[in-house]
Amino acid sequence: MHKLQSHRGLAGIGLRPAPGEPVRLPIHFFTIAIFSFALGTAAAPWAAPRLADYFYQLSILSWVHTFTLGWITAAIFGVMYRYVPAMTQREIRYPRLATVQLVLYFLGASGVVAHFMLGSWDGVWMAGVVVVISVILLAINIVPCITPGFGRGVAETGMLIALFFLLCASSLGALLAFDKDRGLVPGTLLHNLSAHAHLAALGWVTLVVCAVSYRFMTALIPQGAQVPRSAMVQIFALAAATVGLFLALFTGVGGVSVWTVASAAALVAYAIIFEDIVRRRGTGADWTVRHALAGVFYLLLAAGAGVWLAAIGVGSPLGARLAGAYGILGLLGWVSNFVVGMSYQLFTGFVMRARLALGWPPLNTAELTVSSGRPLVFAAFNGGVLLMAGGLLTGQLAVARTGAALIALGGLVYSAAMAWTLSFAYRRATPAAPDRLLRAAQD
């Protein structure tokens, strides 16, 4: 295979860069994401006993935002900056503005995480405002590309709605931090916190993952398969259920259980549609598909846990334990599996494009891939998520800690392999055999 040949896993993202394209911009976001994932998973054994004690603690909020802002959102931004122009055939209008957005996002996201840990609510809301500004700058570049496809393309539609939810969620998060000692926002603390969390988790993260995964997995099917029309219905249904759940939580008008069931139904519909797409692919499951299917499994568990939580609330010891397990199933089991799986397909292509634009010696997918550790990552990470969630739910701290240790193992092995791949967008050198390096490190 020629060193510059693309593969179907890139889902239509070509290798030939446009003149003046900021090809390393997505790599910068991926670097932030991988560092955050390594930090978050390494801290899982530290977080487990605190989460078992009670889910609402500043240290736990810091840990959670390491994943939501540092890992998941940064990775999605990186994909958007390349995937959206390639999909819509529209160039990013303001590449210099995109660089400013990267810097502001890093400062804002890291500031939120750090000030939660320091216990400074003023620091949290100030950093949160910086995150909001960075989201607006992202929208200035991305929204003009995807707006013409709204209602016609499932990826464009889902991303546009999800960006709106992200702006709302980030603004509300900054507002709640500002209001912590001022009491200006009506409603109870836990209801407002839950409204913010579900606006971000369902409206932003889950909606954008659903939309992109439909397009991404369909592109892996031979002979130009199309995204089914039911996918568009599912996207709008999930968006409507998210709005209903948010209003029920934030305004206190009631109906939380009803909108939770509606959200769960939209997620079950996604699982059915996605499984059909994977089945039509007709080839053996690679590690991308395995992580995707594991993510769907955890999505269904999280949906069930969410319905249960809406029924019993968080006021009881069982409800508090369930809230912790619910977060682990959704944040790590569902979303993180998808990001890991997609990164296996996408990261090497992004690095290849960057090297091509820089005029460095070209490398192919095999030369940039560390594959021997992927079974360990899959088994350790997913086994760890099950054990940690189960241990938190049942009050078995030893089980939760064992699961957290496995999450840390899988997360660090994955992060080391991906950091090695991404490093070749920053150095001209050509690699030694990556699998041999990994085996040597394990020995």
N, C-alpha and C positions, 0 to 999 in steps of 0.2 A: 504494500500500500504506500502510495506517495505520502510524504510527510505532511503535506498540507491538505490532504483529503479530509473532508468533513465526514460525519456519520449521522445516521438518522436520529440518534439520541440527542442531537442538538436541536431537534425539532424545528428545522428550517432556519436556524441562525447561521448565516454564512460566515466564512472565515475572512473574506476580503474586506478590510476596513475602508471606510470612506475617508477621503482627504480631510485632515483636521479633526477627525473623530477622537474623542477622549477615551481611547480603548482601555486605559488602565483604571478609569473611574469605577466600573463595576468591580474590578479586582480589589480596589481600596475598601469598598463596602464588604466584600467577601472576607477580607482580612479582619475587619472589625468583627464580623459575624463569627468567624472561626475562633478568634481570641475569646469572645464572649461565651461561646459554647464551651470551650475548654475551661474557662473560669467557672461557669455555672455548674457544669457537671462535676468538676473537681470539688466544688463546695457542697455537693449533694449530701455527703456523709455529715457535714457540719449542719446542714439545714434540716435533716431528718428529725433529730430530737426537738428542735425548735418548732417545726411544723406540727409534730405530735403534741406539743404542749398547747399551742393555739395558733391558728393560721394568721391572725391579724397582729403582726409584730413588724416594727420598722425593718429589722434585719431580714425578715421573710419578704417584705415588699421590695427590698433592695435585690434580693436573690431572684425574685420573680421578674423584675424589670431587666435583670441581666439577660434573661431569655427573651422577653417580649420585645424590648428595644434593641439590645445589643446583638442578639442572635437572629431572631426571626425577622424583624422589620428591616434590619440592615441587609440581610440576605435577599429579601424580596425587592428592596430598592435596587440592589445590584443587578438582579435579573431584569427589572423593569427598564433600566437605562439601556439595555441592549435588546431585550426581547420586544419591547414596544415599537421602537423604530423599525426593526426587522419585520415585525408582523404587519404594521400599518404602512410600510414604505414611506414613512415621513421622518425626516431628520429632527433630532433635538435642536430646537431653535437657539438656545442660549447655553452652549457648553461651558462657558466660564461661570455662569450662574450655577450650573450643576456642581462645579468645584466648590463654590461658596456653600452650597447646600450640604455637601459632604462634610465640610469643616464644621458648620453649625450643628449638623446632626450628631457628629461625634462629640462635640462639646456638650450639647444638650442631653444626649442619652447617658453619657458617662457622668454628667453632673447629677442627673436624677438618681442614678444608682448610688453614687458616692454620698449624696446628701441624705438619702434614706438611711444609709448605714451610719452616717454621722448624727442622725436625729435632728436635722435642720429642715423644718418645713418651709422656711423662707427660701432656703437653698433649693429645695425640691421645686417650688412653684416657679422660681426664676429660671432654673434649668428647663422646666417644662415649657415655659414661654419660648425658649430658644428652639425646643423641639417643634413647637407649633409653627414658628417662622420657617424652619427648614422644610416642614411638610408643605407649606404654601409655596416655597420656591420649587420643590419637586413638582407640584401640581402645575406650575407655570410652564414647565417643559413637557410634562406627560399628558395633561388633559387635552391640549389641542390635537395631539396625535390620536387619542382614542375616542374623542367625542363623535367624530363622523361614523364610527362603527357601533355607537350605542343602539341597542335594540336589534342589531343585525348579527354582530359577532359576540359569542358568549364570553370570550376572554376580555374584549373591550368593555362590554357591559358590566361584567363583574368587577373589573379593575376600577372603573369610573365610580361605581357605587361604593366600592371598598375604600377608595381614597377619600370620599366624602365622610364615611364613617371614621376613618383615621383622623381626619381633621377635627371631627366632633369629639372623639375619644381623647385625643391629646389635649384639646382645649378644656374639656371637662376635668381631666386629670390635674392640669395646672390650676384650674379654678378650685377644685376640692382641696388641694394643698394650700392654696392661698387662704381658703376659708377655714382652715383647721382650727385656728384660735380666734376666729372672728364671728362665726355663727351666722353668716349672711345667707347661706344656701339652705333652703328648707329641706325637711326630710331627715331620716335617721342615718347615722353613720354607715351602718352595714348595708342599708338599701342603696345609698348613694354610691358606696364602694362597689357593690354588685352591679349597679347600672353602668358605671364606668368600665368595669371588667368585662361585662358581656358586650358592651358596645365595641370594645377593642377585640375581644376574642372571637365573637361571632361576626360582627359587622365588618371588621377589618381583616383579621388574619384568616378566619375560616372562609369568608366569602372570596378573598383573593386566591386562596389555595384551591378552592373548588373551581373557580373560573379558569385559572392557569392550568390546573391538572387535567381538565377536560381537553383543552387544546394540546397540551403537551403529550398526553398519552395517545390521543387520536393520531397525532403526527407520527407515532411509532408504528402505526398499523400500515401494512403495505397497501398500495393501490389507492392512495388518497382518500381514506375514509373521512366522513364528515362527523362533526359533533352532533349528537342527536338533538332534536328540537326540545325534547323534555328537559335537557340541561338548562335551557334559557328559563323555562318555567320554574325549575328548582332554584335558580339564582334569585329570581324575583320573589319567590315564596320565602326564601331564607332572609332576604332583605326586609320584607314586610314583617316577618315574625320577630326579627331583631328590633325593629322600630317599636312594635307592640310591647315586647318584653322590657325594653328600655323605659318606655313611658310608664308602664305598670310599676316598675321598680322606683323610678325617680320621682314620680308624682304621688305614689301611694294610692292610686285609684282602684287597685285590686286587679285581679285577672292574671297574676303572675303565673299560676299553675297552667292556665289556659295557653298563654303565650309560650311557656316553656315546652308544653306538649307540641305546639305548632312548630317551634324551632327543632325539636327532636324529630318530628315527622319530616321536615325538610332535609335534615341530615341523613335520615334513613333513605330518603329518596336519592340523595347523592350517592350513598353507598351502593344502591341497586344500579344506578346508571353507570357509575364508575366500574363496577364489577363486570357489567356487560361490555364496556369498552375494552377492559383487560382481556376478557374471554375472546373477543373478536380479533385481538392481536395475534392469537394462534401460535405463538412461539413460546419456548420455555421461559420461565421466570428468571430474570437476572436480578441483581441486587437492588436495582432501582424499583422494579416491580415488587420485590419482596418487602421492601420498606414501605412502599405505597399501600400494599395490602395490609401490612401490620398497622399502618396508620389508620386505615378504614376500620379495622377491628377495634382499635382504641377509641376511635370516634364514636362507634356504637356504644361502647362501654361508658364513655363520657356522657353521651346523650341520655342513657339510662340513669346514670348517677345524677345528672342535672334534674331530671323529672323527680327522682326520689328526694333530692335536696329541696326542690320547690314545695314538695308535699310536707316535709317535716321541719324545714327551717334550720337555722344554724344555732338556735338557742340552747339545744340540748347537747350533752357530750357526744352523742352519736352524730348529730348534725355537724358539729365542729370537726369531727374526724372525717366525716363524709366530704366536707368542703375541701379539706386538704387532699384527699384521694382524688376528688373531682378535678382539682387543678393539675395534679400530676398526670392523670390520664389524658387530659386535653392538651396541656402545654408540651409535655414531653412525649407521651405516647402517640398522639394524633399529629400535631403540627411538626414536631421535630423529626419524626420519621419521614414525613414528606420532604422536608428541606434536605435531609441527609440523602434520600434517594435521588432527588433531582440534581443535587450537587455532583453525584457520581457521573451524571450525563453531561452536565453543563460546564463544570469548572475547567476541565481540560481544554474545551473549545475556546473559552474566554482567554486562557493563557496563550493558546496557539495564535489567536488573533492579535494579542498584544505584542508577541514576539515578531509577528509578520510586519506589524506597523512600525516597530522599532528597528527593523532591518537586522534582527538577530538571527543566528542559525535556527532554522525551523525544527520543530519537534512534533512527533505524532502522538496519538492518544496513548499508545502502549508505553512510550517513553516517559509520559507524564503521570502514569497511573500506578498507584500502590494498591494492588488487589488482594494480596494474600491475607491482609488483616480484616477483610470485610465480613467473613463468617463470624469472627470473634466480636466485631462491633455489633452485628445484628443480634447475636445470641445474648451477649452481656447487656447491651442497652435495653432490649425488649424484655429480657428476663428481669432486669433490674426495675423497670417501670412497673411490671406486674407485682413484684415483691414489695416495692416501696408503697405503692397504692394500697395493696392488700394489707400490709402491716399497719399503715396509718388508719385504715378503716376499722380494723379489728382491735386496734390498740396494742399491737405486738411490736414494740419498739425495736427489738432485736431483728425481727424480720424486715422492718422498714430500713434499718441501718444496713442490713445485708444487701437489700435492693439498691440503696443509695451507693454503696461501694461498687456494685456492678455497673450502675449508671456512670460512675466516675471512670471506671476502667474502659468501658465502651466509648465514652465521650472523648477521653484523652487519646486513645488509639486512633479514633477517627480524625480528631483535630490535628494530630501529628502528621497523618498521611495527607490531609488536605492542605495543611500549611506548607508541606514539602512541595506539593503540586503548584500552589499559588506562588511560591518563592521564585519560580522560573519566569514570572512576569516582571521580576525586579532584578534579576541577574542574568547576564549573557551566557553563563556557563551551560553546558549540556550535562544531563544527569548520568550518574552511574545507574546500575540496575536497581530500581526502587524496591522491588520485592526482596532482594538480597539485603538491602539496608534494613528493612523492617524485621526480617528474620534475625539479623544480627542484634538489633535492639532488643528483641524479645528474649534472645539467649542471654 
